[in-house]
């Protein structure tokens, strides 16, 4: 089959794609932010979408009083079931003394038919009393669940960060959480715009500790997660776990060094009711608690651990049977591997399976096709797809020179017929400069 690269955007500006969920539910639009590099959300002030057929651009949101210290917006994704876009938004009072940071950001949504009307998804308050469903820091890397009802996120705590900076014996350790519907959270909003109410109820799902015991499964950092399956996964006994998150966790090895392995968090459907009834400490040094009922277990036991370079998020096939990650092969190349969510429980799917076998390393994040048959990624300065069942790989773009190679993730349309990705291209007066991040498509792709 022939593959043709199509340039979708041309204006002299940044068009930074998120690592996943870039297409609208009808595949007519792709959402992006105005960054011109991966990182740099602090200076990005706009969320927009581009039509996949005619290249028409529609602005969805712009920050107020955008400056070099924020607020900043970025990492936008489309809901799989509604015309709603979700993205990172820096705290609204950003300035030189209170800039955008890991602990000063939140999740904001925009309905595409009502642009410029932000909906704050997670409640935030750094003032006591601290309440159930309210966070004290910053969320990012938001990802919609398959049914579009829940949102996963990575979290850093502002209060712990400030105590750590003051020399207290605590650390702000990155962890993960979810937002769930059914209980809108109201907080007292302050004139300084630090606090905001939220449409969803937020809670953490992974315990982290400053001093994990070496050689144990205690987690020092939880990060770069994904939902498992469109509707969860099937347990060994045939029952279905409808909501589960796979995430990467830092462990301390017996010798003291860090190692990254994969963990799975099974989330009960009634977790909001459980969390809403929990007491919340007003001690700023007390790490926000994980509600009872969430089962976290380690599912990978690798020799070298999950690769940290390139940075990537775990991804799952839609049926929930396979969780993908990047790691070194025996030759030292970064390849794609897959592991079952049942790993770690008996012998079922215990060992990861190597999915790619290149003589070079994968260069960025990856995504599975909606039907789970293929996975797309960048390697050797090109876009590739690999057939999951056979390991057969296809180069589907030209091999570009280094300064124009694809960057970031490659994402699938919902019908599985189109890929989108970023490349940096010189445009107009930028000729000879570093170029702008533009959006490209590749069609067609096999379906069924």
C-alpha positions as CSV (number, residue, x, y, z in Angstrom):
1,X,0.0,0.0,0.0
2,X,1.2,3.5,-0.8
3,X,1.6,6.1,1.9
4,X,1.5,9.8,1.2
5,X,2.5,12.6,3.7
6,X,0.1,15.5,3.7
7,X,1.1,18.8,5.2
8,X,-1.9,20.2,7.1
9,X,-0.7,23.5,8.6
10,X,1.4,26.2,7.0
11,X,1.2,29.4,9.0
12,X,4.4,30.7,10.7
13,X,3.6,29.5,14.2
14,X,3.9,26.6,16.5
15,X,1.4,23.7,16.3
16,X,2.3,21.3,19.1
17,X,0.4,18.0,19.3
18,X,-0.3,16.1,22.5
19,X,1.0,12.6,22.9
20,X,-2.5,11.0,22.3
21,X,-6.2,11.7,21.7
22,X,-5.5,14.5,19.1
23,X,-8.5,13.7,16.8
24,X,-12.1,14.8,17.4
25,X,-14.6,12.0,17.7
26,X,-15.6,12.4,14.0
27,X,-12.0,12.8,12.9
28,X,-12.8,16.2,11.3
29,X,-10.5,18.1,13.6
30,X,-7.1,17.9,15.3
31,X,-6.4,19.9,18.4
32,X,-3.1,21.5,19.3
33,X,-1.4,24.3,21.3
34,X,0.7,27.2,20.2
35,X,4.1,25.9,21.5
36,X,7.0,25.5,19.1
37,X,8.8,22.9,21.2
38,X,7.9,20.0,23.5
39,X,8.0,21.8,26.8
40,X,7.6,25.5,27.2
41,X,4.0,25.5,28.2
42,X,4.8,28.5,30.3
43,X,4.9,30.7,27.2
44,X,2.1,29.2,25.2
45,X,-1.2,31.1,25.2
46,X,-3.5,29.5,22.7
47,X,-5.4,26.2,22.1
48,X,-6.7,25.7,18.5
49,X,-8.0,23.1,16.2
50,X,-7.4,22.5,12.5
51,X,-9.8,20.8,10.1
52,X,-8.4,17.6,8.7
53,X,-9.8,18.1,5.2
54,X,-9.3,21.8,4.3
55,X,-6.7,23.0,6.9
56,X,-9.1,25.6,8.3
57,X,-8.0,26.7,11.8
58,X,-10.4,27.6,14.6
59,X,-9.1,29.2,17.9
60,X,-10.7,27.7,21.0
61,X,-9.1,29.4,23.9
62,X,-6.5,32.1,24.7
63,X,-5.1,32.9,28.1
64,X,-5.6,36.3,29.7
65,X,-2.6,38.4,30.5
66,X,-0.2,35.9,29.0
67,X,3.4,36.7,29.7
68,X,6.9,35.1,30.0
69,X,5.9,33.5,33.3
70,X,2.5,32.1,32.3
71,X,-0.3,31.3,32.8
72,X,0.4,29.0,29.8
73,X,-1.6,26.3,28.2
74,X,-0.8,23.1,26.4
75,X,-1.1,19.3,25.8
76,X,-4.7,19.4,24.5
77,X,-6.8,16.3,23.8
78,X,-10.2,15.5,22.5
79,X,-12.8,13.6,24.4
80,X,-13.6,10.3,22.6
81,X,-17.4,10.9,23.0
82,X,-18.1,14.6,23.1
83,X,-16.9,17.8,21.3
84,X,-14.9,18.8,24.3
85,X,-11.2,19.5,24.5
86,X,-9.1,19.2,27.7
87,X,-5.7,20.8,28.3
88,X,-3.2,22.0,30.9
89,X,-3.8,25.5,32.2
90,X,-1.4,27.4,34.4
91,X,-2.8,29.1,37.5
92,X,-4.4,32.3,36.5
93,X,-2.4,34.7,38.7
94,X,1.0,33.6,37.1
95,X,3.7,36.2,37.2
96,X,7.4,36.5,38.0
97,X,7.0,35.6,41.7
98,X,4.4,32.9,41.0
99,X,5.2,31.4,37.6
100,X,3.8,28.4,35.8
101,X,5.3,25.3,37.3
102,X,4.6,21.6,38.0
103,X,2.6,22.5,41.1
104,X,0.8,25.5,39.6
105,X,-1.4,24.1,36.9
106,X,-4.8,22.5,36.4
107,X,-7.1,20.8,33.9
108,X,-9.4,23.0,31.9
109,X,-11.9,22.0,29.2
110,X,-13.5,23.8,26.3
111,X,-16.6,22.8,24.4
112,X,-15.8,23.4,20.8
113,X,-19.2,25.0,20.2
114,X,-18.6,27.4,23.1
115,X,-15.0,28.5,22.6
116,X,-13.3,30.8,25.2
117,X,-15.5,29.6,28.0
118,X,-13.2,27.6,30.3
119,X,-14.5,24.7,32.4
120,X,-12.2,23.9,35.3
121,X,-12.2,20.1,35.7
122,X,-10.2,19.5,39.0
123,X,-10.8,21.6,42.1
124,X,-7.7,23.2,43.6
125,X,-7.2,24.9,47.0
126,X,-4.0,25.6,48.8
127,X,-5.8,27.0,51.8
128,X,-7.1,25.0,54.8
129,X,-9.4,23.3,55.5
130,X,-8.5,20.8,52.9
131,X,-11.5,19.0,51.4
132,X,-12.2,15.6,49.8
133,X,-12.0,15.8,46.0
134,X,-9.8,18.9,46.1
135,X,-6.1,19.0,45.1
136,X,-3.4,21.1,46.6
137,X,-1.1,21.4,43.6
138,X,-0.9,20.8,39.9
139,X,-2.2,18.3,37.4
140,X,-1.0,17.5,33.9
141,X,-0.8,14.8,31.2
142,X,-4.5,14.5,31.3
143,X,-6.0,11.5,29.5
144,X,-9.7,10.6,28.9
145,X,-11.0,7.2,29.7
146,X,-12.4,5.2,26.9
147,X,-16.0,6.2,27.8
148,X,-15.0,9.8,28.2
149,X,-16.3,10.0,31.7
150,X,-13.1,9.9,33.8
151,X,-9.7,11.6,33.4
152,X,-6.3,10.4,34.5
153,X,-3.5,12.8,35.4
154,X,0.0,13.2,36.9
155,X,0.2,15.2,40.1
156,X,2.7,17.4,42.0
157,X,1.8,18.9,45.4
158,X,2.4,22.7,45.9
159,X,2.3,22.6,49.7
160,X,4.9,19.8,49.9
161,X,7.0,21.6,47.3
162,X,7.1,24.8,49.5
163,X,8.0,22.9,52.6
164,X,10.7,21.1,50.8
165,X,12.1,24.4,49.6
166,X,12.0,25.7,53.2
167,X,14.2,22.8,54.3
168,X,11.6,20.6,55.9
169,X,12.1,16.8,55.7
170,X,9.4,16.2,53.1
171,X,9.6,16.0,49.3
172,X,7.1,16.7,46.6
173,X,7.0,13.3,44.9
174,X,5.2,13.0,41.6
175,X,2.3,10.6,41.6
176,X,-0.9,9.9,39.6
177,X,-4.6,10.3,40.1
178,X,-8.0,10.3,38.5
179,X,-11.0,12.7,38.2
180,X,-14.4,11.1,38.3
181,X,-17.9,12.4,37.7
182,X,-20.9,12.5,40.1
183,X,-19.8,15.0,42.7
184,X,-18.9,18.5,41.6
185,X,-16.5,20.1,44.1
186,X,-16.9,23.7,45.3
187,X,-14.2,25.6,47.1
188,X,-14.0,29.2,48.2
189,X,-12.4,31.0,45.4
190,X,-9.9,33.7,46.4
191,X,-9.2,37.1,44.8
192,X,-5.7,35.9,44.0
193,X,-7.1,33.2,41.6
194,X,-5.0,30.5,43.3
195,X,-8.1,28.4,44.1
196,X,-10.9,27.1,41.9
197,X,-13.9,24.8,42.0
198,X,-14.0,21.7,39.8
199,X,-16.5,19.8,37.7
200,X,-15.1,16.5,38.7
201,X,-14.0,14.8,41.9
202,X,-10.2,14.3,42.0
203,X,-8.2,11.8,44.0
204,X,-4.8,10.1,44.0
205,X,-4.4,6.4,43.3
206,X,-0.8,5.6,44.0
207,X,1.1,5.9,47.2
208,X,4.7,7.2,47.0
209,X,7.3,7.5,49.7
210,X,10.5,9.6,50.2
211,X,12.5,6.6,51.5
212,X,11.4,3.4,49.7
213,X,13.1,0.3,51.2
214,X,15.7,-0.9,48.6
215,X,14.7,-4.2,46.9
216,X,11.0,-3.8,47.6
217,X,8.0,-2.6,45.5
218,X,7.7,0.7,47.4
219,X,7.3,3.5,44.9
220,X,9.3,6.7,45.0
221,X,7.7,8.3,41.9
222,X,4.6,7.3,39.9
223,X,4.2,8.8,36.4
224,X,3.4,8.6,32.7
225,X,0.3,6.4,33.0
226,X,-2.5,5.2,30.7
227,X,-6.0,3.8,31.0
228,X,-6.0,0.0,30.4
229,X,-8.4,-0.9,27.6
230,X,-11.4,1.1,26.3
231,X,-13.5,-0.7,28.9
232,X,-10.9,-2.2,31.3
233,X,-9.5,-5.7,31.0
234,X,-10.6,-9.3,31.7
235,X,-9.2,-10.9,34.8
236,X,-7.9,-14.5,34.9
237,X,-11.2,-15.7,36.3
238,X,-13.1,-14.2,33.4
239,X,-14.6,-11.2,35.3
240,X,-14.0,-7.6,34.0
241,X,-12.1,-4.9,35.8
242,X,-13.7,-1.9,34.2
243,X,-11.3,0.9,35.4
244,X,-7.6,0.4,35.7
245,X,-4.5,2.5,35.2
246,X,-1.1,1.3,34.2
247,X,1.8,3.5,35.3
248,X,5.5,3.7,35.6
249,X,7.1,3.6,39.0
250,X,10.5,4.3,40.3
251,X,11.9,1.7,42.7
252,X,15.1,1.6,44.7
253,X,17.3,-1.4,43.9
254,X,19.2,-3.3,46.5
255,X,22.3,-1.3,45.6
256,X,20.4,2.0,45.9
257,X,20.0,2.9,42.2
258,X,16.7,3.8,40.6
259,X,14.8,1.4,38.4
260,X,11.5,1.9,36.6
261,X,8.9,-0.9,36.5
262,X,5.2,-1.1,35.5
263,X,2.4,-1.1,38.0
264,X,-1.3,-1.6,37.7
265,X,-4.0,0.2,39.8
266,X,-7.5,-1.4,39.8
267,X,-10.1,1.2,40.7
268,X,-13.5,0.3,42.1
269,X,-16.5,2.0,40.6
270,X,-17.6,3.4,44.0
271,X,-14.2,5.1,44.6
272,X,-15.7,8.6,44.8
273,X,-18.1,7.5,47.6
274,X,-15.2,5.9,49.4
275,X,-13.0,9.0,49.0
276,X,-15.7,11.5,49.9
277,X,-16.1,9.8,53.3
278,X,-12.4,9.9,54.2
279,X,-11.1,12.4,56.8
280,X,-8.6,14.9,55.3
281,X,-5.7,16.1,57.3
282,X,-5.1,19.9,57.6
283,X,-1.4,19.3,58.1
284,X,0.3,20.7,55.0
285,X,3.2,18.2,55.4
286,X,0.8,15.2,55.3
287,X,0.7,13.7,51.8
288,X,-2.8,13.5,50.3
289,X,-4.1,10.0,51.1
290,X,-5.0,7.3,48.6
291,X,-8.5,6.0,49.3
292,X,-9.0,2.4,50.4
293,X,-10.2,0.0,47.8
294,X,-7.6,0.7,45.1
295,X,-5.5,-2.3,44.4
296,X,-2.0,-1.5,43.2
297,X,0.4,-4.3,42.0
298,X,3.6,-4.5,40.1
299,X,3.3,-6.3,36.8
300,X,6.8,-6.1,35.3
301,X,10.0,-7.6,36.6
302,X,12.6,-6.7,34.0
303,X,16.3,-6.9,34.1
304,X,17.1,-3.3,33.0
305,X,13.7,-1.6,33.7
306,X,11.5,0.6,31.5
307,X,13.5,3.1,29.4
308,X,13.4,6.8,30.5
309,X,14.8,8.0,27.1
310,X,12.8,8.8,25.1
311,X,10.2,9.9,27.5
312,X,7.0,8.0,26.8
313,X,3.6,7.2,28.3
314,X,2.4,3.6,28.6
315,X,-0.3,2.8,26.1
316,X,-2.9,0.0,26.1
317,X,-4.7,-1.8,23.2
318,X,-8.4,-1.1,23.2
319,X,-9.3,-4.6,24.4
320,X,-7.0,-4.2,27.5
321,X,-5.0,-7.3,26.7
322,X,-1.6,-5.5,26.1
323,X,0.2,-2.6,27.7
324,X,3.0,-1.2,25.6
325,X,6.3,0.3,26.9
326,X,9.8,1.1,25.7
327,X,12.9,-0.7,26.9
328,X,16.4,-1.7,25.7
329,X,16.8,-5.0,23.8
330,X,19.8,-7.3,24.0
331,X,21.7,-5.1,21.6
332,X,21.1,-1.9,23.5
333,X,18.5,-0.5,21.1
334,X,15.2,1.0,22.4
335,X,12.4,-1.2,21.2
336,X,8.7,-1.5,21.9
337,X,7.5,-4.2,24.3
338,X,4.1,-5.4,25.4
339,X,3.0,-6.9,28.7
340,X,-0.3,-8.4,29.9
341,X,-2.2,-6.7,32.7
342,X,-2.4,-10.2,34.2
343,X,1.4,-10.3,34.6
344,X,2.6,-10.8,38.1
345,X,-0.4,-13.0,39.0
346,X,0.7,-16.6,38.5
347,X,2.2,-17.4,35.1
348,X,-0.4,-15.7,32.9
349,X,1.5,-13.4,30.5
350,X,4.3,-13.0,33.0
351,X,7.0,-12.1,30.6
352,X,7.0,-9.0,28.3
353,X,6.9,-9.6,24.6
354,X,9.2,-7.7,22.2
355,X,7.1,-6.1,19.5
356,X,9.7,-4.4,17.4
357,X,13.2,-5.5,16.3
358,X,14.9,-2.6,14.6
359,X,18.7,-2.1,14.2
360,X,18.1,1.4,15.6
361,X,16.2,2.9,18.5
362,X,12.7,4.2,18.6
363,X,12.8,8.0,19.0
364,X,9.6,8.9,20.7
365,X,6.2,8.0,22.2
366,X,3.9,5.6,20.5
367,X,0.1,4.8,20.1
368,X,-1.8,1.6,19.2
369,X,-4.4,1.7,16.4
370,X,-8.0,1.7,17.5
371,X,-8.4,-2.0,16.5
372,X,-5.1,-2.9,18.3
373,X,-3.6,-4.5,15.2
374,X,-0.9,-1.9,14.7
375,X,1.3,0.5,16.7
376,X,2.7,3.8,15.3
377,X,5.9,5.6,16.4
378,X,9.0,7.4,15.1
379,X,12.4,5.8,14.5
380,X,15.3,6.4,12.1
381,X,14.0,9.9,11.4
382,X,10.8,8.4,10.0
383,X,7.2,7.4,10.9
384,X,6.8,3.6,11.3
385,X,3.9,1.2,12.0
386,X,4.4,-2.3,13.3
387,X,1.8,-5.1,13.1
388,X,1.4,-6.2,16.7
389,X,0.7,-9.8,16.0
390,X,3.6,-10.5,13.6
391,X,6.2,-7.9,14.4
392,X,6.3,-6.9,10.8
393,X,7.3,-3.2,10.5
394,X,6.6,-0.6,7.7
395,X,8.4,2.7,7.1
396,X,5.4,4.9,6.1
397,X,7.1,8.3,5.6
398,X,10.4,9.4,4.0
399,X,13.5,9.4,6.1
400,X,14.0,13.0,6.9
401,X,17.2,15.0,7.7
402,X,17.7,15.5,11.4
403,X,16.4,19.1,11.6
404,X,13.1,18.1,9.9
405,X,12.5,14.6,11.4
406,X,9.1,13.8,13.1
407,X,9.1,14.7,16.7
408,X,6.8,13.7,19.6
409,X,4.2,11.0,19.3
410,X,2.3,9.7,16.3
411,X,-1.4,9.5,16.8
412,X,-4.2,7.5,15.1
413,X,-7.6,8.8,13.9
414,X,-10.6,7.1,15.5
415,X,-11.4,5.3,12.3
416,X,-7.8,4.0,12.1
417,X,-7.2,5.4,8.6
418,X,-5.0,8.4,9.3
419,X,-1.9,9.3,11.4
420,X,-0.9,12.8,12.6
421,X,2.4,14.0,13.9
422,X,4.7,17.0,14.1
423,X,7.7,18.0,12.0
424,X,9.7,21.2,12.2
425,X,9.7,23.0,8.9
426,X,11.1,26.3,7.7
427,X,8.3,28.7,6.7
428,X,8.5,32.0,4.9
429,X,10.6,34.5,6.8
430,X,11.8,31.7,9.0
431,X,13.9,30.3,6.2
432,X,17.3,29.5,7.7
433,X,15.9,29.5,11.3
434,X,14.9,26.6,13.5
435,X,11.6,26.3,11.8
436,X,8.0,25.9,13.1
437,X,6.3,22.8,14.4
438,X,3.7,21.9,11.7
439,X,1.1,19.2,11.6
440,X,1.3,16.4,9.0
441,X,-1.0,13.5,8.1
442,X,-0.4,10.1,6.5
443,X,-3.3,8.3,4.7
444,X,-4.5,5.7,4.0
445,X,-4.1,2.8,6.4
446,X,-5.4,-0.7,6.4
447,X,-8.7,-1.1,8.3
448,X,-10.3,-4.3,9.6
